[in-house]
Amino acid sequence: MKKFSLFLCIVVLASLTTFAYAQSTITGKIIDSDMNSPLPGANIIVKGTSNGTITDFDGNFSLTANSSSGEVVLSYVGYISQTIAFNGNVDLGTITLVPSDVGLQEVEIFASLAVDRKTPVAVSTIRAADIALKLGTQEFPEILKSTPGVYATKSGGGFGDGRINLRGFQSENVAVMINGVPVNDMENGAVYWSNWAGLADVTSSMQVQRGLGASKVAVPSIGGTINIISKTTDVEEGGSVSTSLGNDGYTKFAATYSTGLMENGLAVTVSASKTDGDGYVDGTAFNSVAYFLNVSKEIGEDHKLSLTAFGAKQRHGQRQNSQLIETFRNSESGIKYNADWGYKNGEVANSEDNFYHKPQISLNHYWDINEKMELSTAVYAGFGSGGGGGTAGVNKFSIGENGISDYRIGTYGPIDFDKIVDENVANGANGSETVLRASINSHNWYGILSTLTVDLSDDLVLLAGVDLRDYKGIHYTELTDLLGGQYFADDSNVNNPNALVQVGDTYNYNNDGLVGWAGLFGQLEYSKDKLSAFLSLAASNTSYKRIDYFNYLDSDPLQESDRYNFFGYSAKGGANYNIDDNHNVFANVGYFEKAPGFDAVFSNNNNVDVNPDADNQKILSFELGYGFRSEKLSANVNLYRTAWNDRTETISFQQPDDTRAYANILGVNAIHQGLEIDFVYRATDKFTLTGMASLGDWKWENNVTDVNIINEDQEVVRVVDLFIEDLHVGDAAQTAMALGINYKIARKTRFTVDYNYFDNLYADFDPSNRGDENSPDAWKVPAYGVFDTTISHGFKFGSFDATLIARLNNVF
C-alpha cells in the first residue's frame, strides 16, 4: 500500500512538472501602422482556446499559454488580424497591425488626427467598436456625451435633431469635418445632424479636438474640432447584416459588403440602411434611408484613388416650439408632450417637421512623390435639398389658456386639422386663412482641399495647402398644403404682387446666398526624442453675395448685390514634452480672426441695408495640459481659457414707420475657461473604469452701453444698452461628470454601465433681450443625472460571427 502511494505521488509530481514545463509565456508590443502609436485594448488569444489577454495603454502584453508551442492570434477592430507561431517562452517584439481599410491611413492623415503624447492638444477618440456598443438608438452626437467639454442633447427630441456644444460654444463655432472635408453651413456655420442620419453606420473613428485643435485647413473653430473618419474599403472580402429593434416602433436594417483588395488593386465597399420609428416624443415619426459607397484603386506604387459617396434621405416630425414646464406637467403625455402635431382626416399630420437629403461625394488622390514628399488632394461636392415644415396665415395652433383651444382635440390635445380644413372650405373664394408651408434651405457646395507634406529633415516636416470652396444657398418658402382652401393670397413678390399661391408654389421670400472661400495654410512640425512642437499660420478670404428674387423687380440691378469680402487669419502653436514613459505636458496658444456671418452683413434681409465693413470676430485661446500613462492608468488634465471678442450680435427693433430693422452690435465679448479631467483605469484584463469631469466658467465679459443705431440719413433711430456683464453663457452644462464601467464577463461578452451628471446649465438667451442691469441671470436648470447600460454577446452562427447587443438608455 505504501509503495502504491509513493508511486502515485511520483506520477502526480511528474505530471505537474510536465505541465509546468509545457507552459509558455508570450510577450510583445502591438502598434498601428498609421502613426506608429500603441494600440491599447488589442486582443491576443491562443488559437483554438479561450485563453487570452489584451494590451495595456502602451500596447504591451504578456500571455501565459498552457502549451509549449502553438499560435497566437492578434486582433483589433478595424485592423487586419495576425497569427504568429510560438515555441516556448518568447518575446515577439513590436508587432504592427495594418488597418483593414484600404486608404484609411491616408484619410486619417488628411483629416488632421491628433497623436497621443505628440500633438499638443486636448483630444478624445471614439472608435467604431465603442459606437456600435454604446450608441443604440441615440442621436449620433450623443456618443460623445461622456467626453470632457462636450454637452450633447436630443434638442426637441425628433430624429436627427440632436445637437452638440463644445466648451460652451454652439455648433456654429465648432468645426465638424468628415474625412477632412468641412461640413458646417457656409452661411451660418451650423451643423444639422439630421443631414447625416446613418453616418454612425459607416464611421471608423471619431476624434474630438478641444480648443485650437490640430486641423490643418483654414477653419477657425472656437470651441474645437470634431473629425469623423468614415470607413473606406476593407482589405479582406466580407460583409455584415444587422437589425435593431427599439421602443416606440424603432426598427433598423443595415447591410455592408466589401470585395476586398483584388489583384488589380481595386476594392469596393457598399453599405445601406433603413430606419423607421414612431418617435419617443409624440408626433415625431421618422424614416430614413442611408447609403455609402467607396471605390479605392491602387495605381502603381505611388498613387491611390478613393471615391466616396454617402448620404441619407430622411423625414421626421419635430417638437419645434418651446413650452413652459407647467405645460408638460399638466399634459397627459408628460415629458413626451408635443404641441406641433395633430390629426387630419384620421391620419397624423405635423405642423412642424423636417426633411432633407444631402449626398456628399469626394474623390481623394494620394501621391507619394518621393521618399520625402507626398501630396493629398480631395475634390468634393455636396447637394443639400430640403428644409423644415411649418405654418402660415392666421395662427390657429397655440395650445390656448390652460391647454384649451377651439383647434385642439381635448385639453393639451393634438391639433384638429379637420376643423381648420372646414373653415378654409367655408371661406370659399376668399382662399385659405391658414396653410402649411416648408422653408426650403437647399444648397450646392463644391470644394477642393490639397495638402503637400515635405520632410525637410528627420525631425522637421512642412505642410502647406489650399482650401477652396464655392457655395450657393437656395432659400424660399413653398406652400405644401392649402388645408382645404382654393388658394393662399400673397403679396410678397414685387414681380407678382397679387399671387394666388397653390401647392408647390414659391411665396413669402425667395433668395440665394452665395459664399466663396479661399484659404491658404502652412504648418511646421518638429519632433525629436521627447519634444514635439508645431507652428501653424492660415489665411482666408470669405466673400458674400445675395440675390433677392422677391424684394426687387427682375429689371432692378439691386436684385443682385455686390460681392463683399472679409479677410480672416489665424496663428497657433504648441509643444508637447514627454518627461518620461509615464508623464507628458503640453501647451498651446492661438489667435485668430473669423469673418462675420452672412446675417451680420445682410442683417436686414435685403440688398440695400448692407454692412460691408462688419468687424471680424476675434478669438484668443490658451491651454495647458498634463498626461499620465501607465500599464493600468491613463489620465489627462487640461486647463483652458478662450476670449471671444466682437461676437456677432444682431438686434431687431421697430422703426418710426412701423417697419422692422436690424443692426449688428459690436463689443459683445465672452470668456470661456475651465478645467477638464479624464481617465481610464484598467483594473484587470476584464474590468475597466472610465471617468471624466468638466468644470467650466463661461460668462459674458462686459456691458455694452450707449450704442447709437444710425440710419442711412445719419439719424439716430435707437440707443442700445446690453447689460450682460458676468451673466452666465447658456445652452450647455458648465459642470459635467461621467463614470463608466466595462466588464468582460467572458471573452465575447461585455457589460457596461455609464453615468452622466450635468449641472450649472443655464437657459439659452440672446444678450440683446435682457431688459436692464437689475434683470436676473439666465434661469438655471436643476442638476440631473442619467444612467445607461449595455450588454453584448458574441457567438458563432454557423460559419458566421454574430453579436447581440441590448442597450437601455436613461435606465431610471
C-alpha positions in Angstrom: 0.0 0.0 0.0 2.9 2.4 0.9 4.6 1.5 -2.4 1.4 2.3 -4.3 1.0 5.7 -2.6 4.7 6.5 -3.3 4.2 5.6 -6.9 1.1 7.7 -7.2 2.9 10.7 -5.7 5.7 10.3 -8.2 3.2 10.2 -11.1 1.4 13.3 -9.9 4.6 15.2 -9.4 5.8 14.2 -12.8 2.6 15.3 -14.4 2.7 18.6 -12.6 6.3 19.1 -13.7 5.4 18.2 -17.3 2.5 20.6 -17.1 4.8 23.4 -15.8 7.3 22.7 -18.5 4.5 22.8 -21.1 3.6 26.4 -20.2 4.9 29.2 -22.3 5.0 33.0 -21.7 4.5 35.2 -24.8 5.2 38.9 -24.6 5.3 41.7 -27.1 4.0 45.2 -28.1 1.3 46.0 -30.7 1.3 49.3 -32.6 -0.7 50.6 -35.5 0.9 51.3 -38.9 -0.7 54.8 -39.2 1.1 56.7 -36.5 3.4 54.0 -35.1 1.4 54.5 -31.8 0.4 51.8 -29.3 -2.9 50.0 -29.7 -4.3 49.7 -26.2 -7.0 47.1 -25.8 -5.9 44.8 -28.7 -6.8 41.2 -28.3 -4.2 38.3 -28.0 -5.7 34.8 -28.0 -4.1 31.4 -28.0 -5.5 29.9 -31.2 -8.2 27.3 -30.6 -8.7 28.3 -27.0 -10.4 30.9 -24.9 -7.2 31.8 -23.2 -6.3 35.4 -23.9 -5.4 38.9 -22.8 -5.3 42.5 -24.0 -2.6 45.1 -24.4 -2.1 47.9 -21.9 -2.0 51.6 -22.7 1.5 51.3 -24.1 0.5 48.4 -26.3 2.4 45.8 -24.2 1.1 42.4 -23.4 2.1 39.2 -21.6 0.2 35.9 -22.0 0.8 32.5 -20.5 -0.1 29.6 -22.7 -0.8 26.1 -21.4 1.4 24.5 -24.0 5.0 24.6 -25.2 4.1 25.6 -28.7 1.2 26.9 -30.8 -0.1 30.1 -32.4 -1.5 33.3 -31.0 -4.0 35.5 -32.9 -3.6 39.3 -32.6 -6.6 41.4 -33.5 -8.1 44.9 -33.1 -11.3 46.3 -34.5 -10.6 48.0 -37.8 -7.2 46.2 -38.3 -6.1 43.0 -40.1 -5.6 40.2 -37.7 -2.2 38.4 -37.5 -1.4 34.8 -36.5 2.1 34.2 -35.1 3.6 30.9 -34.1 5.4 30.5 -30.7 7.7 27.8 -29.3 8.4 28.1 -25.6 8.9 31.4 -23.8 9.2 34.1 -26.5 9.3 37.9 -26.9 7.6 38.7 -30.2 8.9 42.3 -30.1 6.9 45.0 -31.8 4.1 43.8 -34.0 2.5 46.3 -36.4 -1.2 45.9 -37.3 -2.3 47.3 -40.6 -5.8 48.9 -40.9 -8.3 46.7 -42.6 -9.5 49.6 -44.8 -7.7 50.5 -48.0 -6.6 54.1 -47.8 -7.6 54.6 -44.2 -4.1 55.8 -43.2 -4.2 58.4 -45.9 -7.7 59.6 -44.9 -6.7 59.9 -41.2 -3.6 62.0 -42.1 -5.7 64.1 -44.4 -8.2 64.6 -41.6 -5.5 66.0 -39.3 -5.9 63.5 -36.5 -4.0 64.2 -33.3 -1.5 61.7 -32.0 -1.3 60.8 -28.3 1.7 62.1 -26.4 2.8 64.0 -29.5 0.2 66.5 -30.8 -0.2 69.3 -28.1 -4.0 69.5 -28.0 -6.7 68.1 -25.7 -8.2 65.2 -27.6 -10.6 62.2 -27.2 -11.0 59.4 -29.7 -14.1 57.2 -30.1 -13.7 54.1 -32.3 -16.2 52.1 -34.3 -16.4 49.3 -31.7 -17.5 51.8 -29.0 -20.0 53.4 -31.3 -21.5 50.0 -32.1 -21.6 49.1 -28.4 -23.0 52.3 -26.9 -24.9 54.3 -29.5 -28.1 52.3 -29.7 -31.0 54.4 -30.8 -29.4 57.7 -29.7 -28.5 60.5 -32.0 -25.0 60.4 -33.4 -23.6 63.4 -31.3 -24.8 61.7 -28.1 -22.0 59.1 -28.4 -19.7 62.0 -27.2 -21.7 62.9 -24.1 -19.1 61.3 -21.8 -16.3 63.3 -23.4 -14.8 66.3 -21.5 -16.1 69.7 -22.6 -19.0 68.1 -24.6 -22.7 68.7 -23.9 -24.9 66.7 -26.3 -28.7 66.5 -26.2 -31.6 65.5 -28.3 -32.8 69.1 -28.6 -36.6 68.8 -29.3 -36.3 65.0 -29.4 -37.0 64.4 -33.1 -35.0 62.0 -35.2 -31.7 63.8 -36.2 -32.5 66.9 -34.1 -29.6 66.2 -31.7 -27.1 69.0 -31.1 -23.7 69.4 -29.6 -21.9 72.2 -27.7 -18.1 72.1 -27.1 -16.7 74.1 -24.2 -19.8 76.1 -24.2 -19.8 77.0 -27.9 -22.7 76.1 -30.1 -22.1 74.2 -33.4 -21.7 77.4 -35.3 -18.3 77.7 -33.6 -17.3 74.0 -33.6 -15.6 72.8 -36.8 -17.1 69.5 -38.0 -15.2 67.6 -40.7 -15.9 64.3 -42.4 -12.8 62.7 -43.9 -11.1 66.1 -43.6 -13.9 67.9 -45.5 -15.7 70.7 -43.6 -19.5 70.4 -43.3 -20.5 73.4 -41.3 -23.1 75.5 -43.1 -21.2 78.1 -45.2 -23.7 80.9 -44.3 -24.3 80.5 -40.6 -21.8 77.8 -39.5 -24.5 75.5 -38.1 -24.3 71.7 -38.3 -27.6 69.8 -38.9 -27.1 66.2 -37.8 -30.3 65.1 -39.5 -28.4 65.6 -42.7 -26.1 62.8 -41.7 -28.6 60.2 -40.5 -26.8 56.8 -40.9 -23.3 58.3 -40.6 -22.8 56.2 -37.4 -23.1 53.0 -39.5 -20.0 53.9 -41.6 -17.8 55.7 -39.1 -14.4 54.1 -38.5 -13.5 56.6 -35.7 -14.4 60.0 -34.4 -12.0 62.3 -32.7 -12.8 65.4 -30.7 -10.0 68.0 -30.5 -11.0 70.6 -27.9 -9.8 74.1 -28.2 -7.4 75.0 -31.0 -7.2 71.5 -32.5 -4.7 70.1 -34.9 -6.7 70.8 -38.1 -4.5 72.0 -40.9 -7.3 73.5 -43.1 -8.1 77.2 -42.7 -11.1 76.5 -40.4 -11.4 79.0 -37.4 -13.0 76.8 -34.8 -13.5 78.4 -31.4 -14.8 75.5 -29.3 -12.9 72.7 -31.0 -13.0 70.4 -34.0 -14.8 67.1 -34.5 -13.2 64.8 -37.0 -15.3 61.9 -38.3 -13.5 59.3 -40.3 -15.6 57.1 -42.5 -14.8 53.5 -43.3 -13.1 53.1 -46.6 -12.7 49.7 -48.3 -11.8 46.6 -46.5 -8.7 44.7 -47.5 -10.4 41.4 -47.0 -13.6 40.3 -48.7 -16.6 40.0 -46.5 -19.8 41.7 -45.3 -22.3 42.1 -42.5 -26.0 42.4 -41.9 -27.7 43.8 -38.8 -31.1 44.6 -37.5 -32.1 46.8 -34.5 -35.4 46.9 -32.6 -36.3 49.6 -30.0 -39.1 51.2 -28.2 -41.8 53.3 -29.9 -41.6 51.2 -33.1 -37.9 51.8 -33.8 -36.6 49.4 -36.5 -33.4 49.5 -38.4 -31.9 47.1 -41.1 -28.4 47.5 -42.4 -26.1 45.6 -44.7 -22.5 46.0 -45.9 -20.4 44.1 -48.4 -16.7 44.5 -49.5 -15.0 42.9 -52.4 -11.7 43.1 -50.6 -8.5 44.2 -52.3 -8.4 42.4 -55.6 -5.3 41.5 -57.7 -5.9 44.5 -60.0 -5.6 46.9 -57.0 -9.3 47.7 -57.0 -11.6 47.4 -53.9 -15.2 48.3 -53.4 -17.4 48.6 -50.3 -21.2 49.3 -50.3 -23.4 49.8 -47.3 -27.1 50.7 -46.9 -29.6 51.0 -44.0 -33.2 51.8 -43.5 -34.6 53.2 -40.2 -38.2 53.8 -39.2 -40.0 54.6 -36.0 -42.8 56.4 -34.2 -40.5 58.6 -32.1 -40.3 58.8 -28.3 -41.9 62.3 -28.3 -45.5 62.5 -29.5 -45.9 63.1 -33.3 -42.2 62.6 -34.2 -42.5 59.6 -36.5 -39.5 59.3 -38.8 -38.0 57.3 -41.7 -34.5 57.4 -43.2 -32.7 55.5 -46.0 -28.9 55.9 -45.8 -26.2 54.7 -48.2 -22.4 54.5 -48.5 -20.1 53.7 -51.4 -16.3 53.6 -51.5 -14.2 52.6 -54.5 -10.4 52.5 -54.0 -7.8 51.9 -56.6 -4.1 51.5 -56.2 -2.2 52.8 -59.3 1.3 51.5 -59.2 3.3 52.0 -56.0 2.9 55.8 -55.8 -0.8 56.6 -56.4 -4.1 55.8 -54.8 -7.5 57.0 -55.8 -10.5 56.8 -53.5 -14.1 57.7 -54.4 -16.5 58.1 -51.5 -20.2 58.9 -51.7 -22.7 58.8 -48.9 -25.9 60.4 -47.7 -29.3 59.8 -46.1 -32.8 60.8 -47.2 -34.9 61.4 -44.1 -38.1 62.9 -42.9 -39.2 63.3 -39.3 -41.7 65.1 -37.2 -40.4 67.8 -34.8 -41.1 69.4 -31.5 -40.1 72.8 -32.6 -41.9 75.2 -30.3 -40.8 75.6 -26.7 -43.4 75.2 -23.9 -43.5 76.0 -20.2 -42.5 73.3 -17.7 -46.0 73.6 -16.4 -47.4 72.5 -19.7 -45.5 69.3 -19.6 -46.7 68.6 -16.1 -50.3 69.3 -16.9 -50.4 67.2 -20.1 -51.2 63.5 -20.1 -48.1 62.8 -22.1 -45.7 64.4 -19.6 -42.2 64.9 -21.0 -43.4 63.3 -24.3 -45.8 66.2 -24.9 -45.6 67.9 -28.3 -47.9 70.7 -29.4 -46.7 70.5 -33.1 -48.8 67.7 -34.5 -52.4 66.6 -34.9 -54.9 64.6 -37.0 -56.1 65.3 -40.5 -58.7 63.0 -42.0 -57.9 60.4 -39.4 -54.1 60.4 -40.1 -51.2 62.0 -38.2 -50.2 65.4 -39.6 -47.3 67.7 -38.5 -47.4 71.4 -38.2 -43.6 71.2 -37.8 -41.4 68.7 -39.5 -38.0 68.3 -41.2 -37.0 66.7 -44.5 -33.6 66.6 -46.1 -31.3 64.8 -48.4 -27.6 65.7 -48.7 -25.4 63.4 -50.8 -21.7 64.1 -50.4 -19.2 62.9 -53.0 -15.4 63.2 -52.7 -12.6 62.0 -54.9 -9.3 61.7 -53.0 -5.9 61.3 -54.7 -2.8 60.3 -52.7 0.6 60.7 -54.4 3.9 59.6 -53.0 6.1 62.0 -55.0 9.3 60.7 -53.5 10.6 59.4 -50.1 10.3 62.9 -48.6 7.3 64.4 -50.3 3.6 63.5 -50.7 0.5 65.2 -52.0 -3.0 64.6 -50.8 -5.9 66.2 -52.7 -9.7 65.9 -52.3 -12.2 67.3 -54.7 -15.7 67.2 -53.2 -19.3 68.2 -53.8 -22.4 68.3 -51.7 -26.0 68.8 -52.8 -28.4 69.5 -50.0 -32.2 69.6 -50.7 -35.0 70.0 -48.3 -36.0 72.2 -45.3 -38.4 72.5 -42.4 -42.2 72.5 -42.4 -44.3 75.0 -40.5 -47.5 77.0 -40.6 -48.5 80.3 -42.2 -51.5 82.7 -42.2 -53.8 83.0 -39.2 -52.3 81.3 -36.2 -54.7 78.6 -35.0 -52.0 76.4 -33.5 -51.5 77.8 -30.0 -52.3 75.5 -27.1 -54.6 78.1 -25.5 -55.1 79.1 -21.9 -54.9 76.0 -19.6 -54.4 73.8 -22.7 -57.9 74.6 -24.0 -58.3 75.7 -27.7 -61.0 75.5 -30.3 -58.4 73.9 -32.6 -57.3 71.2 -30.2 -58.8 67.8 -29.6 -59.1 67.8 -25.8 -57.1 69.7 -23.2 -53.5 70.0 -24.3 -54.5 67.7 -27.1 -53.3 67.3 -30.7 -54.2 69.8 -33.4 -57.7 69.5 -35.0 -56.6 70.0 -38.6 -60.1 68.9 -39.8 -61.7 72.0 -38.2 -59.1 74.2 -39.9 -59.9 72.5 -43.2 -63.7 73.1 -42.7 -63.1 76.8 -42.1 -60.9 77.1 -45.2 -63.5 75.4 -47.3 -66.2 77.6 -45.9 -64.1 80.6 -46.8 -64.6 79.7 -50.5 -63.4 82.2 -53.0 -61.6 84.2 -50.3 -59.0 81.4 -50.1 -57.3 79.7 -47.1 -56.8 81.6 -43.9 -54.3 79.1 -42.6 -51.9 76.8 -44.5 -48.9 74.6 -44.1 -45.6 75.6 -45.7 -42.0 74.5 -45.9 -38.9 76.7 -45.5 -36.5 75.4 -48.1 -32.8 75.6 -47.4 -31.1 73.8 -50.2 -27.5 74.3 -51.3 -24.9 73.3 -53.9 -21.4 73.1 -52.5 -18.1 72.4 -54.3 -14.6 72.4 -52.9 -11.0 71.3 -53.2 -8.5 70.6 -50.5 -4.9 69.9 -51.2 -2.0 69.4 -48.8 1.7 69.0 -49.6 3.8 67.3 -47.0 7.6 67.7 -47.2 10.1 66.0 -44.8 12.7 68.8 -44.5 14.8 66.6 -42.2 14.4 63.7 -39.9 12.9 66.0 -37.3 11.1 68.7 -39.3 8.1 68.4 -41.5 6.4 71.2 -43.6 2.8 71.1 -44.6 1.2 73.6 -46.9 -2.1 73.6 -48.6 -5.0 75.3 -50.2 -8.7 75.2 -49.3 -11.2 76.5 -51.9 -15.0 76.4 -51.6 -17.9 77.7 -53.6 -21.4 77.6 -52.0 -24.8 78.6 -53.2 -27.6 78.6 -50.6 -31.1 78.4 -52.0 -33.8 79.8 -49.7 -37.5 80.1 -50.3 -40.9 79.2 -48.9 -43.0 76.6 -50.6 -46.7 76.1 -49.9 -47.3 72.4 -49.0 -50.9 72.2 -48.0 -53.8 74.6 -48.6 -55.8 72.7 -45.8 -59.0 72.6 -47.9 -58.8 76.2 -49.4 -58.7 77.2 -53.0 -55.6 79.3 -52.8 -53.5 81.4 -50.4 -53.1 85.2 -51.1 -49.5 86.5 -51.0 -48.2 90.0 -51.9 -44.5 89.5 -51.0 -43.3 89.1 -54.6 -43.0 92.6 -56.3 -42.8 90.8 -59.6 -46.2 89.2 -58.9 -47.8 91.3 -56.1 -51.3 89.6 -56.3 -50.2 86.0 -56.3 -52.9 83.3 -55.6 -50.5 80.6 -54.3 -51.1 76.9 -55.0 -49.4 73.8 -53.5 -45.8 73.7 -54.7 -45.6 77.4 -55.4 -43.0 79.7 -54.0 -44.1 82.6 -51.8 -43.1 84.9 -48.9 -39.4 85.0 -49.8 -37.0 83.7 -52.4 -33.3 84.5 -52.3 -29.9 82.9 -52.8 -26.9 83.3 -50.7 -23.5 83.0 -52.5 -20.5 82.3 -50.4 -16.9 82.0 -51.6 -13.9 80.8 -49.6 -10.2 80.8 -50.5 -7.8 79.7 -47.8 -4.1 79.0 -47.5 -2.4 77.3 -44.7 1.1 76.3 -43.7 2.4 74.3 -40.7 5.8 73.3 -39.4 6.0 70.2 -37.3 9.1 69.3 -35.2 9.6 66.0 -33.4 12.7 64.7 -31.8 13.2 62.5 -28.9 10.9 63.8 -26.1 9.8 67.0 -27.7 7.3 67.7 -30.4 6.0 71.1 -31.5 4.1 72.9 -34.3 3.6 76.4 -35.6 0.7 77.0 -37.9 -0.4 80.0 -40.0 -3.6 80.3 -42.1 -5.4 83.0 -44.0 -8.7 83.0 -45.7 -11.0 85.3 -47.7 -14.7 84.9 -47.3 -17.0 86.6 -49.8 -20.7 87.1 -49.6 -23.3 87.9 -52.2 -27.1 88.0 -52.1 -29.7 87.6 -54.9 -33.3 88.5 -54.0 -36.0 87.5 -56.5 -38.9 88.8 -54.5 -38.0 92.2 -53.0 -36.7 93.6 -56.3 -38.1 93.7 -59.8 -36.3 91.5 -62.3 -35.3 94.7 -64.1 -33.8 96.2 -60.9 -30.0 96.0 -60.7 -30.4 95.8 -56.9 -31.8 92.3 -57.3 -28.2 91.1 -57.2 -25.9 92.7 -54.6 -22.2 93.4 -54.9 -19.8 90.8 -53.5 -18.3 91.7 -50.1 -15.0 90.3 -49.0 -13.8 89.7 -45.5 -10.2 88.6 -44.6 -9.6 86.3 -41.7 -6.4 84.7 -40.4 -5.1 82.5 -37.6 -1.8 81.8 -35.9 -1.4 79.0 -33.5 1.4 76.9 -32.0 2.1 74.4 -29.3 4.6 71.9 -27.9 4.4 68.6 -26.1 7.2 67.2 -23.9 7.3 63.6 -22.8 9.0 63.8 -19.4 9.4 60.0 -19.3 7.4 57.0 -20.3 4.6 57.9 -17.9 4.3 61.7 -17.9 3.9 64.4 -20.5 3.0 68.1 -20.6 1.8 70.3 -23.4 0.8 73.9 -24.0 -0.7 75.7 -27.0 -1.8 79.3 -27.8 -3.6 80.8 -30.7 -5.2 83.9 -32.1 -7.5 84.2 -35.0 -10.0 86.5 -36.6 -13.1 85.0 -38.0 -15.2 86.6 -40.8 -18.6 87.9 -39.6 -21.6 85.7 -40.5 -23.7 86.2 -43.6 -26.5 87.7 -41.4 -24.2 90.3 -40.0 -23.5 91.6 -43.5 -27.1 91.4 -44.8 -28.7 91.9 -41.3 -31.9 93.5 -42.7 -32.6 90.7 -45.2 -32.3 93.0 -48.2 -29.6 94.2 -50.6 -29.7 97.8 -49.6 -29.1 97.9 -45.8 -25.7 96.1 -46.1 -22.9 96.3 -43.6 -19.8 96.0 -45.9 -17.5 96.9 -43.0 -18.7 94.3 -40.5 -16.0 93.6 -38.0 -14.3 90.2 -37.7 -14.9 88.1 -34.5 -11.6 87.9 -32.5 -10.6 84.9 -30.5 -7.5 84.4 -28.2 -7.1 80.9 -26.7 -4.6 79.4 -24.2 -4.3 75.8 -23.0 -2.1 73.8 -20.6 -2.3 70.0 -20.4 -0.8 67.1 -18.5 -1.0 63.4 -19.3 -0.1 60.3 -17.4 0.3 56.8 -19.0 1.0 53.5 -17.2 0.1 49.9 -17.6 -3.2 50.3 -15.8 -4.0 54.0 -15.7 -4.3 56.7 -18.4 -5.3 60.2 -17.3 -5.4 63.8 -18.7 -5.8 67.2 -17.1 -6.4 70.3 -19.2 -6.7 74.0 -18.3 -8.1 76.3 -20.9 -9.1 80.0 -21.4 -10.8 81.3 -24.6 -11.6 85.0 -25.0 -14.3 85.7 -27.7 -14.5 89.3 -28.7 -16.9 91.1 -31.0 -19.2 88.2 -31.1 -21.8 88.7 -33.9 -24.9 90.1 -32.1 -27.8 91.2 -34.4 -30.7 93.0 -32.8 -34.2 93.6 -34.2 -36.2 96.7 -33.5 -39.3 98.7 -34.6 -38.7 101.8 -36.7 -40.8 105.0 -36.5 -42.6 103.9 -39.8 -43.5 100.6 -38.0 -41.2 98.5 -40.2 -38.6 96.1 -38.6 -34.9 96.9 -38.8 -31.8 95.0 -37.8 -28.4 96.2 -36.6 -25.1 94.4 -35.7 -23.8 95.4 -32.3 -20.0 95.3 -31.6 -18.2 94.8 -28.3 -20.1 91.8 -27.2 -17.4 89.6 -25.5 -17.4 86.4 -23.6 -14.8 84.4 -21.6 -14.9 80.6 -21.6 -12.4 79.0 -19.2 -12.3 75.8 -17.3 -10.7 72.6 -16.1 -11.1 69.1 -17.7 -10.1 65.8 -16.3 -10.5 62.3 -17.8 -9.1 58.9 -17.1 -9.2 55.2 -18.0 -8.3 52.7 -15.3 -7.8 49.1 -16.4 -8.1 47.3 -13.1 -7.8 43.8 -14.6 -8.0 42.3 -18.0 -11.7 42.1 -17.5 -12.6 45.3 -15.7 -12.1 48.8 -16.9 -13.2 52.0 -15.2 -13.6 55.4 -17.1 -14.4 58.8 -15.8 -14.3 62.5 -16.6 -15.0 65.9 -15.0 -15.6 69.2 -16.8 -15.7 72.3 -14.7 -16.5 75.4 -16.8 -16.8 79.0 -16.1 -18.4 80.7 -19.1 -19.6 84.3 -18.7 -20.4 87.4 -20.8 -17.5 89.7 -20.0 -18.8 93.2 -20.3 -21.8 95.5 -20.7 -22.3 97.3 -24.0 -23.9 100.7 -23.4 -24.9 103.9 -25.3 -24.6 102.3 -28.8 -26.2 104.6 -31.3 -28.1 102.9 -34.2 -27.9 105.3 -37.2 -29.9 105.1 -40.4 -28.8 105.9 -43.9 -29.7 109.5 -43.3 -27.3 109.6 -40.3 -30.2 109.9 -37.9 -30.1 108.1 -34.5 -33.1 105.8 -34.6 -32.3 103.9 -31.4 -29.8 103.8 -28.5 -28.9 100.3 -27.4 -27.7 99.1 -24.0 -26.8 95.5 -23.3 -26.4 94.7 -19.6 -24.7 91.4 -19.7 -21.5 91.6 -17.6 -20.9 88.4 -15.5 -24.0 86.7 -16.8 -23.6 83.0 -17.4 -23.4 81.8 -21.0 -26.4 79.4 -21.5 -27.3 76.4 -23.6 -24.7 73.9 -22.2 -23.9 72.4 -18.8 -20.9 74.1 -17.4 -20.4 71.3 -15.0 -20.4 67.7 -16.3 -19.1 64.4 -14.8 -19.2 60.9 -16.1 -18.3 57.5 -14.7 -18.4 54.2 -16.6 -17.6 50.6 -16.1 -16.8 48.0 -18.8 -16.8 44.4 -17.5 -15.7 41.5 -19.7 -17.9 38.7 -18.4 -16.4 36.3 -21.0 -14.2 36.6 -24.0 -17.0 37.8 -26.2 -19.4 39.1 -23.6 -19.3 42.6 -22.1 -21.4 44.5 -19.7 -21.3 48.3 -19.4 -22.8 51.0 -17.2 -22.4 54.7 -17.8 -23.5 57.5 -15.5 -23.5 61.1 -16.7 -24.2 64.1 -14.4 -24.9 67.7 -15.5 -25.1 70.9 -13.5 -24.8 74.7 -14.0 -26.9 74.5 -17.1 -28.3 77.9 -17.9 -31.2 78.6 -20.3 -30.1 79.9 -23.7 -30.8 83.5 -24.2 -30.0 86.4 -26.5 -27.9 89.1 -24.8 -29.8 91.8 -26.5 -33.1 90.6 -24.8 -32.0 91.4 -21.2 -34.1 94.3 -20.1 -31.8 96.2 -17.7 -29.0 95.6 -15.2 -31.4 94.6 -12.5 -32.8 91.7 -14.5 -31.9 88.3 -13.2 -29.4 85.9 -14.6 -30.5 83.3 -17.1 -32.7 80.6 -15.5 -30.6 77.7 -14.1 -31.9 74.2 -14.9 -31.9 71.8 -12.0 -28.9 69.3 -12.0 -29.6 65.9 -13.3 -28.0 62.5 -14.0 -28.6 59.7 -16.4 -27.7 56.0 -16.3 -27.2 54.0 -19.5 -26.3 50.3 -19.7 -25.3 47.8 -22.4 -24.7 44.1 -22.6 -23.2 42.5 -25.7 -22.5 38.9 -26.5 -20.6 37.5 -29.5 -21.1 33.9 -30.7 -20.8 31.7 -33.8 -23.9 31.4 -36.0 -22.8 28.5 -38.3 -19.8 29.8 -40.0 -20.7 33.5 -39.3 -19.6 35.7 -36.4 -22.7 37.2 -34.7 -23.2 39.7 -31.9 -26.3 40.5 -29.8 -26.4 43.9 -28.1 -29.0 45.1 -25.6 -29.0 48.8 -24.8 -31.1 50.7 -22.3 -30.7 54.5 -22.2 -31.8 56.5 -19.2 -32.4 53.4 -17.0 -34.3 55.3 -14.3 
